[in-house]
Amino acid sequence: MKRRNFVKRTFQGGAGLGLLTGLYSWQIEPFWMEFIHLKMPLRNIPEELIGKTVMQISDIHVGNLFDYQYIIDSYKEAQDLKPDFVVYTGDYVTYENDEQITQLQEVLKFVVKGSLGTIGILGNHDYGIDFVEDNVAKNITDSLENAGVIMLRNDAIEINGLNFLGMDDF
């Protein structure tokens, strides 16, 4: 193979791989929801917590390429599992402007709630552009609290003998 053909094919292969990676992250992964059931034996757990469930929900990334109905349907499916605790672990938005906060508030009308508690923390994307806008984090926190999620920012809470701790990024 001549050097010119090698360089050409290498470039074409790299461009094709980049295109496939972009397509995957834009059209496949955002619609990939997974329910994983794990039994987690714990020592010294309070008797009233034996058999209880904890559901973790993370990385919904409300943003411009956002499909409301997919998230709402996913939340309804998750709520049907009747979790005892729901823990939201951040990255609620891909923030560009305040429109994402409004979109998040629409989705939060269907937020999954635990029968014993619903707790949340912020992720790095929840701090705005370049991850340094505390007003964005405050707006997201307020929106979640208004939807019934206990937000932990450098705080802790005990519910029925189970401790939850939330750290802030700053």
Summary of the structure (lengths in Angstrom):
residues: 170
radius of gyration: 20.2
end to end distance: 54.5
largest distance: 72.6
contacts: 449
relative contact order: 0.13
helix: 45%
strand: 16%
